[in-house]
Amino acid sequence: MYAAMNPISTYQRVGVETGVESANPHKLILMLFEGAQEALARAKMHMKHNEIAEKGEMISKAIMIIDHGLKASLDMNAGGEMAYRLQALYDYMTNRLLMANVQNDPEIINEVNNLLKELHEAWNAIGDTDEAKEALTKNTV
């Protein structure tokens, strides 16, 4: 009746849920970048071991995070041209990941992962500014 519970995965799931509940909007975006990057690292591992179904699941997870997390969080009105450029970049990433899955190409995964890494670092740096910290405390982001 009950599925066997893996204590480690349960702990990790609870840890993520707790992190999400206590995170500010800036931290949530950082968590999305981290989740996508982790999914891509796992996809490459599965690709290397010829685990096709698992690779597909991890690429799909990364695509969902990019499309339904990062892209969906864009404020097209307030973000102006930058938001439109990020939207186009996220579309590019998801299309490339679809190609990586079909072609079983780890280099495409590396390409997308490097783009995510650059955006993650930039977003992290933005959060370190005094203006960003003040905006987050006022909940204006």
Secondary structure as a PSIPRED ss2 file (coil, helix, strand):
# PSIPRED VFORMAT (PSIPRED V4.0)

   1 M C   1.000  0.000  0.000
   2 Y C   1.000  0.000  0.000
   3 A C   1.000  0.000  0.000
   4 A C   1.000  0.000  0.000
   5 M C   1.000  0.000  0.000
   6 N C   1.000  0.000  0.000
   7 P H   0.000  1.000  0.000
   8 I H   0.000  1.000  0.000
   9 S H   0.000  1.000  0.000
  10 T H   0.000  1.000  0.000
  11 Y H   0.000  1.000  0.000
  12 Q H   0.000  1.000  0.000
  13 R H   0.000  1.000  0.000
  14 V H   0.000  1.000  0.000
  15 G H   0.000  1.000  0.000
  16 V H   0.000  1.000  0.000
  17 E H   0.000  1.000  0.000
  18 T H   0.000  1.000  0.000
  19 G H   0.000  1.000  0.000
  20 V H   0.000  1.000  0.000
  21 E H   0.000  1.000  0.000
  22 S H   0.000  1.000  0.000
  23 A C   1.000  0.000  0.000
  24 N C   1.000  0.000  0.000
  25 P H   0.000  1.000  0.000
  26 H H   0.000  1.000  0.000
  27 K H   0.000  1.000  0.000
  28 L H   0.000  1.000  0.000
  29 I H   0.000  1.000  0.000
  30 L H   0.000  1.000  0.000
  31 M H   0.000  1.000  0.000
  32 L H   0.000  1.000  0.000
  33 F H   0.000  1.000  0.000
  34 E H   0.000  1.000  0.000
  35 G H   0.000  1.000  0.000
  36 A H   0.000  1.000  0.000
  37 Q H   0.000  1.000  0.000
  38 E H   0.000  1.000  0.000
  39 A H   0.000  1.000  0.000
  40 L H   0.000  1.000  0.000
  41 A H   0.000  1.000  0.000
  42 R H   0.000  1.000  0.000
  43 A H   0.000  1.000  0.000
  44 K H   0.000  1.000  0.000
  45 M H   0.000  1.000  0.000
  46 H H   0.000  1.000  0.000
  47 M H   0.000  1.000  0.000
  48 K H   0.000  1.000  0.000
  49 H C   1.000  0.000  0.000
  50 N C   1.000  0.000  0.000
  51 E C   1.000  0.000  0.000
  52 I H   0.000  1.000  0.000
  53 A H   0.000  1.000  0.000
  54 E H   0.000  1.000  0.000
  55 K H   0.000  1.000  0.000
  56 G H   0.000  1.000  0.000
  57 E H   0.000  1.000  0.000
  58 M H   0.000  1.000  0.000
  59 I H   0.000  1.000  0.000
  60 S H   0.000  1.000  0.000
  61 K H   0.000  1.000  0.000
  62 A H   0.000  1.000  0.000
  63 I H   0.000  1.000  0.000
  64 M H   0.000  1.000  0.000
  65 I H   0.000  1.000  0.000
  66 I H   0.000  1.000  0.000
  67 D H   0.000  1.000  0.000
  68 H H   0.000  1.000  0.000
  69 G H   0.000  1.000  0.000
  70 L H   0.000  1.000  0.000
  71 K C   1.000  0.000  0.000
  72 A C   1.000  0.000  0.000
  73 S C   1.000  0.000  0.000
  74 L C   1.000  0.000  0.000
  75 D C   1.000  0.000  0.000
  76 M H   0.000  1.000  0.000
  77 N H   0.000  1.000  0.000
  78 A H   0.000  1.000  0.000
  79 G H   0.000  1.000  0.000
  80 G H   0.000  1.000  0.000
  81 E H   0.000  1.000  0.000
  82 M H   0.000  1.000  0.000
  83 A H   0.000  1.000  0.000
  84 Y H   0.000  1.000  0.000
  85 R H   0.000  1.000  0.000
  86 L H   0.000  1.000  0.000
  87 Q H   0.000  1.000  0.000
  88 A H   0.000  1.000  0.000
  89 L H   0.000  1.000  0.000
  90 Y H   0.000  1.000  0.000
  91 D H   0.000  1.000  0.000
  92 Y H   0.000  1.000  0.000
  93 M H   0.000  1.000  0.000
  94 T H   0.000  1.000  0.000
  95 N H   0.000  1.000  0.000
  96 R H   0.000  1.000  0.000
  97 L H   0.000  1.000  0.000
  98 L H   0.000  1.000  0.000
  99 M H   0.000  1.000  0.000
 100 A H   0.000  1.000  0.000
 101 N H   0.000  1.000  0.000
 102 V H   0.000  1.000  0.000
 103 Q H   0.000  1.000  0.000
 104 N C   1.000  0.000  0.000
 105 D C   1.000  0.000  0.000
 106 P H   0.000  1.000  0.000
 107 E H   0.000  1.000  0.000
 108 I H   0.000  1.000  0.000
 109 I H   0.000  1.000  0.000
 110 N H   0.000  1.000  0.000
 111 E H   0.000  1.000  0.000
 112 V H   0.000  1.000  0.000
 113 N H   0.000  1.000  0.000
 114 N H   0.000  1.000  0.000
 115 L H   0.000  1.000  0.000
 116 L H   0.000  1.000  0.000
 117 K H   0.000  1.000  0.000
 118 E H   0.000  1.000  0.000
 119 L H   0.000  1.000  0.000
 120 H H   0.000  1.000  0.000
 121 E H   0.000  1.000  0.000
 122 A H   0.000  1.000  0.000
 123 W H   0.000  1.000  0.000
 124 N H   0.000  1.000  0.000
 125 A H   0.000  1.000  0.000
 126 I H   0.000  1.000  0.000
 127 G H   0.000  1.000  0.000
 128 D C   1.000  0.000  0.000
 129 T C   1.000  0.000  0.000
 130 D H   0.000  1.000  0.000
 131 E H   0.000  1.000  0.000
 132 A H   0.000  1.000  0.000
 133 K H   0.000  1.000  0.000
 134 E H   0.000  1.000  0.000
 135 A H   0.000  1.000  0.000
 136 L H   0.000  1.000  0.000
 137 T H   0.000  1.000  0.000
 138 K H   0.000  1.000  0.000
 139 N C   1.000  0.000  0.000
 140 T C   1.000  0.000  0.000
 141 V C   1.000  0.000  0.000
